[in-house]
């Protein structure tokens, strides 16, 4: 069901504002609050390193990545790096059907107020160089809906797409 949010929004136009948007993303990635990311792909090695560093420093991270990333050898290596570091990584598709893309690119960080990142910007090397955009805002409702969608996607993936998973057992909160 559609909903309306009211918030001040900071928009980044990429590639011109690539550096400013990267700083904003990393600042909140290293916030010690629980962090939820849904992305079709995360393949920038420096972002992988930052995710591992944030996790090592105690940031509770939850990642949901599209199944297409798990198919390439280099991408699979990066996913395994994240999982082997102890980061929760779930691989899946759309709730509509097996094989359909999970194409959202977003991140929410718990807090008061919760911080939100959304946009079509891919977390890939080419994404940060393409003509693209990202929006940053604070919204309790968007945060809540995002986490709700994340949990539904994660549950679906562990129930129906178990063969895609790189973690040995389901994360806390998943009932199989």
N, C-alpha and C positions, 0 to 999 in steps of 0.2 A: 504494500500500500504506500503510495507516495506521501511524503511529508515535507514540511518546510522548515528550514533552519534560518536563524537570524544571527549573523556574526560578521565581524569585520574580517575581511579576507585579504591576505597578501598574495599577490599573483607574481609568479616568476615566469618570464618568457625565456625559453631556452633556444639557442645556445648563449645568447647575450648575457643572461643572468645566471649562467651555469655555476660560477664560483659562489655567488651569494646563496643560491638555492642549496648547493652542496653544504655550505657552512650551517645553514638552518637545519637541514636534514641531520647532519652529524651531531649538532648541539642537542637535539632532542633524542637521537638514538642513544646518546650517552647519559640521558636523564635516568636516574635510578628507578623510575616507576615502570610498572609492567607495560610492555610494548607488544603490539599486534601488527603484523605486516602481511598483507595479501599482495602478491605480485605474480605476474605471468612469468617473470624471470628475474633473478639476481645473479649477474655474471661479472660485475666489475670486481676485480680482485681486491682493490682497495676497500670496497664496501664489505666484501667477505671478511677481510682483516678487521675492519671496524666493528662488524657484528660480533666476531669472536672476542675482540677486546672488550666490548660492552658486556657481553655475557660473563667473561672472566671477572669483570668488575662488579658483578652481581645484578645486572639488569635482566629481569625475567623476560625472555624473548619467545615469541610464538610466530613461526613463519608458515605460510601456506603458499606453495608454489605450484604453477601449472605443470601438468604431466609432460608437456613438450620439453621442458628444461631437463628432465631426467633422461631424455633419449640420447643426447649428445655426450660423447666421451669426456670432453673438457668440462661441460656443465655438470655432469654427474660427479666428477671429481670434486668440484666446488661444493655441491650439495653434501657429499660425504664429509668434506672438511667441516662444514657447519654441524652436521649431526655428530661426528666424532668428537667435536669440541663440547658436546653436551647441550647444544641448542635444539629446542623442539622444532622439527621440520616435518611438515606434512605435505605430501605430493598428491595432487588430485586434479579433478576436472570440474566442470560445471555441475550443479545439482540437476540440470535438465537431462543429461545423459552422458554415458561414458564416451570419451573422445572429444566432447565439446570443450572449448577453452575456458579456463578461469582467467579472465582478462583484466580484472581490477588491478589497479596500482594504487595502493594506499597504505597508510600507517596511522595508528592512533597510539597515543601515550597517555596512560592514566595520570591523573593529577587534578588539581583544582585551579583553573578549569582544565579539562582534558584537551590535549593538543592533537590536531588532525592534519594530515597531509593527503591530498588527493590530486589526481590528474592522469592524463594519458601517458605521462613520461615513463618510459621503461627504465628499469634499473640495470641498464646495459651500457657498454661503452658507446654504442651508436646512439642510444637514447639521449645521452647527455650532449651529443653533438648535433642531433637532428633539430629541426624547427618543432618545438613542442612547448608544453607549459605544465606548471604545477601550482596548486593553490594550498595555502596554509591558513588554518583558522581554528577557533575554539568552539566546540559545540558538544554539549552533553548528549543531545539526541543523536547526532551523527556518530559519535563515539559508541554509544550504546548499540545502535543499529549495525555498525561495522563489526563490533565484537560478537554480536548475535549471529551475523552472517558468517564470520570466521568460524565460530563454534559449530554451526550447521554444516559448513563445508568440511571441517575437520572430522566431524562424526561420520558424515557420508563417505569420506575417503577411507577411513579406517574400517568401516563396515563393508563397503562395496568395492573398494579399490586397494585392498590390502597388498596386492602384488607390486604396487607402485612405491610402497613405503621403504625408506632407508633406515628408519629407526627400528630397533628390534621389538619394541613393545609400544603400545599406544601411550600417548601422554596422559597426564592426570586430567580427569574430566571426560574422557572418552570411554563409553561403555560399548564393549564388543561382545 
